Amino acid sequence: MNRLLVIISLLLCLTDANAAASGKQSHAAESKTFTNSSVSLTLHIQDTKEGAYLLAERADRSQPLPPDALNVTLNRMGGRQDIIYFESYENGLRSTSFIAEPHSFLANIALSLGENSFSWDWEKHEARTEIDDAYSSQAGVTTNVATGGEIKKHTEVYGQLTIPPQQRAEVHARFTGIVEQLFTDIGQTVKAGEAIAQVQSNDSLQSYDVKAPINGVVVSRNLNIGELTSTTPLFTIVDTSVLWAELKVFPAQRGQVAEGKSVHIIANGRQLESTITSIVPSHEGQPYQLALVKVVNKDGLLSPGDLVTGIVDSQQKSVPVKIENRAIQTLNNKPVVFLNEGNAYQATPVTLGLQDDNFSEVVAGLSAGQRYVVDNSYLIKADIQKSGASHAH
């Protein structure tokens, strides 16, 4: 409740601050003229369908403006610098590349004409606001630094635990005869090579031991002392220290689920890490394949038949820049994040790549090392929208 009151108070304060500033220009114009005693230079940002150019023109159009005479560096929040190069265009110059949004920067302008040199600064802001540290902290606005790392896209599949065939054994007597002794019973643990019964052969009348072929637990006993052995197994032994998760992979998922991919098995509230051992056809022509995943069960807390969820790392990529998904907002129909420097917050459009449950790859618009808002970034968005400074055009 206290946090909610702080957020409401912050929004009201921002509204009041914007109303008080309504008499001021909310964002700088898209053009600026720089003059001194001998020259007048106008810079103008021109929007096109493809992008925005920076145009330069002298007041005296009869005097040509050589492309290499003008040098412009755009200093942006977070230490980023854009160096602008020019080419001849109509009555002046035009930048050789687009001016990235937002058009918010401190421009250092240097003009060289013959033996004369001129310099100016152009401070221009849009999609930018300032919030006092005390308010942002109370409202729960947090920041983080953009870094590189792994992006893992997941695919969920479902199935159940089974006993691998090699870990189930039906124990038979080698020769037909009478069961003389039974050394184990249902529920008892046996080791491979351990004698579990003694049988007297009908042919030789010699007694011999029946031994356990695998480690495991006896789950069934089918004969008693004095009974005649036949094709019926004496015991069934299973080893549940390792199980298989048989995960159903339907046709639409086959492109994301493959042998060797990492998978997180969720079973009985626990998460176990493994990989897909193989993909096999389903039993009896069902419309799915089975992804077989080895599940270690040394503590015995899992049982054959348990239903499980498999979260497959269907796509994994190491990226130079990633951000937390909750930091992403939409402004002017574009995904943006908010850079932070002191009390200042700046919206910057980002191009996103691969996304997983928690993080998104940033293809363009943000560099590793830049600080951005993570929690409650909607407050920053709300202030920018209220001030009318989301875009200067």
C-alpha positions as a Python dict, from the first residue, in 0.01 Angstrom:
ca = {
    (1, 'M'): (0, 0, 0),
    (2, 'N'): (282, 241, 89),
    (3, 'R'): (455, 173, -244),
    (4, 'L'): (126, 237, -431),
    (5, 'L'): (81, 572, -254),
    (6, 'V'): (437, 671, -342),
    (7, 'I'): (381, 585, -710),
    (8, 'I'): (54, 782, -722),
    (9, 'S'): (225, 1075, -550),
    (10, 'L'): (511, 1060, -800),
    (11, 'L'): (275, 1066, -1097),
    (12, 'L'): (91, 1366, -950),
    (13, 'C'): (420, 1548, -888),
    (14, 'L'): (530, 1481, -1243),
    (15, 'T'): (200, 1614, -1375),
    (16, 'D'): (234, 1930, -1167),
    (17, 'A'): (593, 1981, -1279),
    (18, 'N'): (494, 1943, -1644),
    (19, 'A'): (204, 2183, -1601),
    (20, 'A'): (436, 2439, -1444),
    (21, 'A'): (670, 2402, -1740),
    (22, 'S'): (393, 2431, -1999),
    (23, 'G'): (506, 2780, -2086),
    (24, 'K'): (846, 2649, -2191),
    (25, 'Q'): (936, 2466, -2506),
    (26, 'S'): (885, 2094, -2431),
    (27, 'H'): (1145, 1983, -2679),
    (28, 'A'): (1393, 2153, -2908),
    (29, 'A'): (1303, 2237, -3264),
    (30, 'E'): (1431, 2024, -3547),
    (31, 'S'): (1646, 2307, -3684),
    (32, 'K'): (1897, 2548, -3540),
    (33, 'T'): (2081, 2846, -3687),
    (34, 'F'): (2431, 2936, -3573),
    (35, 'T'): (2576, 3274, -3656),
    (36, 'N'): (2871, 3500, -3595),
    (37, 'S'): (2999, 3814, -3768),
    (38, 'S'): (3089, 3643, -4096),
    (39, 'V'): (2889, 3323, -4135),
    (40, 'S'): (2544, 3183, -4070),
    (41, 'L'): (2490, 2807, -4067),
    (42, 'T'): (2156, 2626, -4031),
    (43, 'L'): (2130, 2261, -3932),
    (44, 'H'): (1801, 2085, -3991),
    (45, 'I'): (1680, 1730, -3926),
    (46, 'Q'): (1476, 1614, -4224),
    (47, 'D'): (1249, 1313, -4189),
    (48, 'T'): (1197, 1074, -4480),
    (49, 'K'): (1020, 741, -4505),
    (50, 'E'): (1355, 567, -4483),
    (51, 'G'): (1498, 770, -4194),
    (52, 'A'): (1610, 1116, -4081),
    (53, 'Y'): (1897, 1311, -4237),
    (54, 'L'): (2090, 1605, -4098),
    (55, 'L'): (2097, 1892, -4349),
    (56, 'A'): (2337, 2187, -4340),
    (57, 'E'): (2300, 2513, -4532),
    (58, 'R'): (2465, 2854, -4530),
    (59, 'A'): (2253, 3168, -4533),
    (60, 'D'): (2458, 3288, -4828),
    (61, 'R'): (2372, 3015, -5079),
    (62, 'S'): (2607, 3163, -5336),
    (63, 'Q'): (2898, 3042, -5127),
    (64, 'P'): (2943, 2663, -5163),
    (65, 'L'): (2980, 2454, -4849),
    (66, 'P'): (3242, 2178, -4901),
    (67, 'P'): (3145, 1843, -4737),
    (68, 'D'): (3477, 1817, -4555),
    (69, 'A'): (3440, 2168, -4411),
    (70, 'L'): (3175, 2058, -4159),
    (71, 'N'): (3232, 1821, -3868),
    (72, 'V'): (2947, 1725, -3635),
    (73, 'T'): (2967, 1490, -3337),
    (74, 'L'): (2649, 1391, -3154),
    (75, 'N'): (2713, 1313, -2787),
    (76, 'R'): (2437, 1098, -2646),
    (77, 'M'): (2348, 973, -2298),
    (78, 'G'): (2557, 681, -2184),
    (79, 'G'): (2879, 795, -2350),
    (80, 'R'): (2778, 711, -2705),
    (81, 'Q'): (2912, 935, -2984),
    (82, 'D'): (2786, 952, -3342),
    (83, 'I'): (3027, 1114, -3587),
    (84, 'I'): (2835, 1261, -3882),
    (85, 'Y'): (2980, 1281, -4231),
    (86, 'F'): (2832, 1490, -4513),
    (87, 'E'): (2790, 1497, -4889),
    (88, 'S'): (2674, 1771, -5124),
    (89, 'Y'): (2296, 1798, -5147),
    (90, 'E'): (2089, 2067, -5326),
    (91, 'N'): (2201, 2404, -5182),
    (92, 'G'): (2405, 2260, -4898),
    (93, 'L'): (2503, 1932, -4737),
    (94, 'R'): (2328, 1618, -4621),
    (95, 'S'): (2452, 1354, -4380),
    (96, 'T'): (2573, 1034, -4546),
    (97, 'S'): (2383, 824, -4289),
    (98, 'F'): (2058, 849, -4098),
    (99, 'I'): (2038, 1027, -3762),
    (100, 'A'): (1933, 764, -3511),
    (101, 'E'): (1634, 830, -3287),
    (102, 'P'): (1580, 977, -3044),
    (103, 'H'): (1700, 1313, -3176),
    (104, 'S'): (1836, 1395, -2835),
    (105, 'F'): (2200, 1494, -2804),
    (106, 'L'): (2464, 1757, -2742),
    (107, 'A'): (2610, 1832, -3086),
    (108, 'N'): (2964, 1966, -3120),
    (109, 'I'): (2979, 2156, -3450),
    (110, 'A'): (3303, 2263, -3619),
    (111, 'L'): (3311, 2455, -3947),
    (112, 'S'): (3630, 2537, -4138),
    (113, 'L'): (3613, 2789, -4423),
    (114, 'G'): (3954, 2880, -4561),
    (115, 'E'): (4160, 3020, -4277),
    (116, 'N'): (3854, 3072, -4055),
    (117, 'S'): (3725, 2820, -3804),
    (118, 'F'): (3396, 2830, -3616),
    (119, 'S'): (3248, 2612, -3345),
    (120, 'W'): (2909, 2585, -3176),
    (121, 'D'): (2715, 2352, -2950),
    (122, 'W'): (2357, 2242, -3009),
    (123, 'E'): (2180, 2085, -2711),
    (124, 'K'): (1861, 1916, -2825),
    (125, 'H'): (1637, 1685, -2623),
    (126, 'E'): (1332, 1473, -2689),
    (127, 'A'): (1189, 1162, -2521),
    (128, 'R'): (1379, 1273, -2213),
    (129, 'T'): (1286, 1371, -1859),
    (130, 'E'): (1439, 1434, -1519),
    (131, 'I'): (1319, 1282, -1192),
    (132, 'D'): (1466, 1348, -850),
    (133, 'D'): (1653, 1052, -703),
    (134, 'A'): (1439, 1056, -390),
    (135, 'Y'): (1115, 1015, -589),
    (136, 'S'): (1251, 747, -823),
    (137, 'S'): (1395, 549, -531),
    (138, 'Q'): (1069, 561, -331),
    (139, 'A'): (871, 454, -637),
    (140, 'G'): (1094, 150, -687),
    (141, 'V'): (1261, 262, -1008),
    (142, 'T'): (1571, 43, -1044),
    (143, 'T'): (1845, 31, -1306),
    (144, 'N'): (2093, -220, -1439),
    (145, 'V'): (2389, -221, -1676),
    (146, 'A'): (2348, -384, -2017),
    (147, 'T'): (2580, -680, -2064),
    (148, 'G'): (2631, -970, -2300),
    (149, 'G'): (2542, -1329, -2224),
    (150, 'E'): (2331, -1627, -2319),
    (151, 'I'): (1976, -1613, -2454),
    (152, 'K'): (1788, -1940, -2431),
    (153, 'K'): (1455, -1987, -2603),
    (154, 'H'): (1245, -2265, -2451),
    (155, 'T'): (991, -2516, -2576),
    (156, 'E'): (768, -2698, -2326),
    (157, 'V'): (684, -3065, -2379),
    (158, 'Y'): (509, -3311, -2149),
    (159, 'G'): (536, -3679, -2067),
    (160, 'Q'): (601, -3930, -1790),
    (161, 'L'): (882, -4122, -1624),
    (162, 'T'): (951, -4482, -1727),
    (163, 'I'): (1206, -4750, -1644),
    (164, 'P'): (1476, -4792, -1911),
    (165, 'P'): (1462, -5146, -2058),
    (166, 'Q'): (1819, -5225, -1946),
    (167, 'Q'): (1722, -5149, -1586),
    (168, 'R'): (1442, -5403, -1564),
    (169, 'A'): (1513, -5776, -1535),
    (170, 'E'): (1290, -6083, -1513),
    (171, 'V'): (1486, -6357, -1337),
    (172, 'H'): (1436, -6719, -1455),
    (173, 'A'): (1579, -7049, -1338),
    (174, 'R'): (1832, -7186, -1587),
    (175, 'F'): (1697, -7544, -1555),
    (176, 'T'): (1355, -7675, -1464),
    (177, 'G'): (1341, -7787, -1104),
    (178, 'I'): (1206, -7742, -756),
    (179, 'V'): (1250, -7417, -566),
    (180, 'E'): (1443, -7509, -252),
    (181, 'Q'): (1517, -7168, -101),
    (182, 'L'): (1429, -6803, -154),
    (183, 'F'): (1684, -6551, -22),
    (184, 'T'): (1491, -6230, -95),
    (185, 'D'): (1138, -6099, -123),
    (186, 'I'): (932, -5815, -267),
    (187, 'G'): (1061, -5472, -168),
    (188, 'Q'): (1414, -5585, -84),
    (189, 'T'): (1722, -5440, -252),
    (190, 'V'): (1964, -5678, -421),
    (191, 'K'): (2300, -5643, -590),
    (192, 'A'): (2412, -5787, -921),
    (193, 'G'): (2561, -6137, -867),
    (194, 'E'): (2387, -6188, -535),
    (195, 'A'): (2214, -6528, -483),
    (196, 'I'): (1840, -6473, -456),
    (197, 'A'): (1709, -6834, -482),
    (198, 'Q'): (1822, -7197, -485),
    (199, 'V'): (1674, -7453, -726),
    (200, 'Q'): (1724, -7830, -755),
    (201, 'S'): (1750, -7936, -1119),
    (202, 'N'): (1515, -8215, -1229),
    (203, 'D'): (1779, -8352, -1466),
    (204, 'S'): (2088, -8362, -1246),
    (205, 'L'): (1923, -8343, -905),
    (206, 'Q'): (2197, -8091, -825),
    (207, 'S'): (2114, -7766, -652),
    (208, 'Y'): (2226, -7434, -806),
    (209, 'D'): (2193, -7066, -716),
    (210, 'V'): (1981, -6820, -912),
    (211, 'K'): (2161, -6482, -905),
    (212, 'A'): (2041, -6126, -954),
    (213, 'P'): (2154, -5995, -1295),
    (214, 'I'): (2130, -5627, -1197),
    (215, 'N'): (2124, -5400, -895),
    (216, 'G'): (1775, -5302, -794),
    (217, 'V'): (1459, -5363, -596),
    (218, 'V'): (1252, -5680, -616),
    (219, 'V'): (905, -5577, -735),
    (220, 'S'): (748, -5920, -789),
    (221, 'R'): (790, -6284, -678),
    (222, 'N'): (596, -6550, -868),
    (223, 'L'): (697, -6883, -707),
    (224, 'N'): (719, -7025, -355),
    (225, 'I'): (942, -7287, -200),
    (226, 'G'): (850, -7636, -325),
    (227, 'E'): (702, -7515, -653),
    (228, 'L'): (827, -7622, -991),
    (229, 'T'): (1002, -7365, -1205),
    (230, 'S'): (877, -7311, -1558),
    (231, 'T'): (877, -7025, -1808),
    (232, 'T'): (735, -6798, -1537),
    (233, 'P'): (1005, -6571, -1391),
    (234, 'L'): (1093, -6621, -1026),
    (235, 'F'): (1144, -6249, -962),
    (236, 'T'): (1123, -5913, -1135),
    (237, 'I'): (1393, -5661, -1040),
    (238, 'V'): (1399, -5293, -1136),
    (239, 'D'): (1668, -5031, -1090),
    (240, 'T'): (1509, -4684, -1050),
    (241, 'S'): (1833, -4496, -977),
    (242, 'V'): (1807, -4373, -1335),
    (243, 'L'): (1477, -4323, -1516),
    (244, 'W'): (1373, -4208, -1859),
    (245, 'A'): (1145, -3914, -1918),
    (246, 'E'): (943, -3995, -2228),
    (247, 'L'): (838, -3654, -2360),
    (248, 'K'): (576, -3620, -2632),
    (249, 'V'): (695, -3408, -2924),
    (250, 'F'): (413, -3311, -3161),
    (251, 'P'): (474, -3216, -3526),
    (252, 'A'): (474, -2838, -3465),
    (253, 'Q'): (750, -2880, -3205),
    (254, 'R'): (988, -3101, -3401),
    (255, 'G'): (1192, -2808, -3530),
    (256, 'Q'): (1270, -2697, -3175),
    (257, 'V'): (1332, -3033, -3004),
    (258, 'A'): (1628, -3244, -3111),
    (259, 'E'): (1881, -3494, -2983),
    (260, 'G'): (2154, -3339, -2770),
    (261, 'K'): (1959, -3029, -2663),
    (262, 'S'): (1959, -2933, -2297),
    (263, 'V'): (1633, -2989, -2112),
    (264, 'H'): (1506, -2898, -1764),
    (265, 'I'): (1283, -3171, -1621),
    (266, 'I'): (1018, -3049, -1375),
    (267, 'A'): (894, -3340, -1163),
    (268, 'N'): (717, -3330, -827),
    (269, 'G'): (820, -2969, -772),
    (270, 'R'): (1187, -3038, -847),
    (271, 'Q'): (1398, -2928, -1144),
    (272, 'L'): (1659, -3166, -1285),
    (273, 'E'): (1904, -3089, -1564),
    (274, 'S'): (1970, -3329, -1849),
    (275, 'T'): (1990, -3362, -2227),
    (276, 'I'): (1780, -3535, -2489),
    (277, 'T'): (1936, -3877, -2551),
    (278, 'S'): (1736, -3966, -2860),
    (279, 'I'): (1413, -3910, -3051),
    (280, 'V'): (1211, -4223, -3130),
    (281, 'P'): (874, -4294, -3292),
    (282, 'S'): (581, -4324, -3052),
    (283, 'H'): (423, -4656, -2966),
    (284, 'E'): (140, -4782, -3184),
    (285, 'G'): (152, -4499, -3436),
    (286, 'Q'): (52, -4211, -3208),
    (287, 'P'): (76, -3862, -3371),
    (288, 'Y'): (388, -3760, -3182),
    (289, 'Q'): (749, -3863, -3131),
    (290, 'L'): (912, -3942, -2799),
    (291, 'A'): (1213, -3752, -2673),
    (292, 'L'): (1401, -3977, -2430),
    (293, 'V'): (1576, -3795, -2145),
    (294, 'K'): (1792, -3955, -1878),
    (295, 'V'): (1679, -3855, -1526),
    (296, 'V'): (1904, -3936, -1229),
    (297, 'N'): (1698, -4059, -930),
    (298, 'K'): (1957, -4167, -674),
    (299, 'D'): (1751, -4035, -382),
    (300, 'G'): (1451, -4239, -497),
    (301, 'L'): (1203, -3950, -476),
    (302, 'L'): (1081, -4008, -832),
    (303, 'S'): (879, -4302, -950),
    (304, 'P'): (790, -4457, -1287),
    (305, 'G'): (458, -4315, -1403),
    (306, 'D'): (516, -3967, -1257),
    (307, 'L'): (402, -3693, -1493),
    (308, 'V'): (675, -3446, -1587),
    (309, 'T'): (730, -3127, -1786),
    (310, 'G'): (1034, -3087, -2007),
    (311, 'I'): (1158, -2734, -2079),
    (312, 'V'): (1388, -2769, -2378),
    (313, 'D'): (1654, -2510, -2459),
    (314, 'S'): (1538, -2509, -2819),
    (315, 'Q'): (1758, -2218, -2924),
    (316, 'Q'): (2068, -2090, -2750),
    (317, 'K'): (2276, -1792, -2856),
    (318, 'S'): (2559, -1590, -2706),
    (319, 'V'): (2483, -1220, -2764),
    (320, 'P'): (2693, -906, -2705),
    (321, 'V'): (2404, -712, -2550),
    (322, 'K'): (2098, -837, -2361),
    (323, 'I'): (1844, -666, -2135),
    (324, 'E'): (1576, -778, -1895),
    (325, 'N'): (1236, -813, -2060),
    (326, 'R'): (1054, -613, -1794),
    (327, 'A'): (1260, -308, -1891),
    (328, 'I'): (1104, -290, -2238),
    (329, 'Q'): (827, -36, -2303),
    (330, 'T'): (656, 86, -2620),
    (331, 'L'): (676, 450, -2724),
    (332, 'N'): (560, 585, -3063),
    (333, 'N'): (480, 223, -3158),
    (334, 'K'): (844, 121, -3111),
    (335, 'P'): (1010, -86, -2838),
    (336, 'V'): (1223, 137, -2617),
    (337, 'V'): (1430, 122, -2302),
    (338, 'F'): (1512, 417, -2080),
    (339, 'L'): (1876, 511, -2032),
    (340, 'N'): (1969, 664, -1699),
    (341, 'E'): (2238, 915, -1612),
    (342, 'G'): (2203, 1091, -1277),
    (343, 'N'): (1851, 1238, -1256),
    (344, 'A'): (1804, 1221, -1635),
    (345, 'Y'): (1616, 947, -1820),
    (346, 'Q'): (1625, 908, -2197),
    (347, 'A'): (1406, 682, -2411),
    (348, 'T'): (1602, 503, -2680),
    (349, 'P'): (1446, 280, -2948),
    (350, 'V'): (1592, -69, -2961),
    (351, 'T'): (1591, -343, -3221),
    (352, 'L'): (1531, -675, -3049),
    (353, 'G'): (1650, -1018, -3155),
    (354, 'L'): (1615, -1353, -2982),
    (355, 'Q'): (1403, -1348, -2666),
    (356, 'D'): (1362, -1598, -2384),
    (357, 'D'): (1155, -1594, -2066),
    (358, 'N'): (1371, -1333, -1894),
    (359, 'F'): (1600, -1158, -2142),
    (360, 'S'): (1603, -1010, -2492),
    (361, 'E'): (1891, -966, -2732),
    (362, 'V'): (1948, -604, -2839),
    (363, 'V'): (2059, -591, -3201),
    (364, 'A'): (2074, -211, -3221),
    (365, 'G'): (2004, 93, -3004),
    (366, 'L'): (2190, -2, -2686),
    (367, 'S'): (2551, -90, -2608),
    (368, 'A'): (2703, -304, -2337),
    (369, 'G'): (2791, -92, -2036),
    (370, 'Q'): (2501, 152, -2072),
    (371, 'R'): (2272, 186, -1769),
    (372, 'Y'): (1899, 134, -1827),
    (373, 'V'): (1581, 132, -1617),
    (374, 'V'): (1450, -212, -1521),
    (375, 'D'): (1170, -190, -1262),
    (376, 'N'): (878, 54, -1294),
    (377, 'S'): (1002, 193, -1625),
    (378, 'Y'): (636, 275, -1703),
    (379, 'L'): (670, 573, -1468),
    (380, 'I'): (942, 718, -1690),
    (381, 'K'): (727, 654, -1996),
    (382, 'A'): (428, 824, -1830),
    (383, 'D'): (630, 1137, -1753),
    (384, 'I'): (767, 1163, -2106),
    (385, 'Q'): (417, 1123, -2252),
    (386, 'K'): (267, 1381, -2017),
    (387, 'S'): (535, 1634, -2106),
    (388, 'G'): (462, 1586, -2477),
    (389, 'A'): (830, 1525, -2540),
    (390, 'S'): (807, 1173, -2674),
    (391, 'H'): (895, 1297, -3021),
    (392, 'A'): (990, 1639, -3142),
    (393, 'H'): (839, 1619, -3489),
}
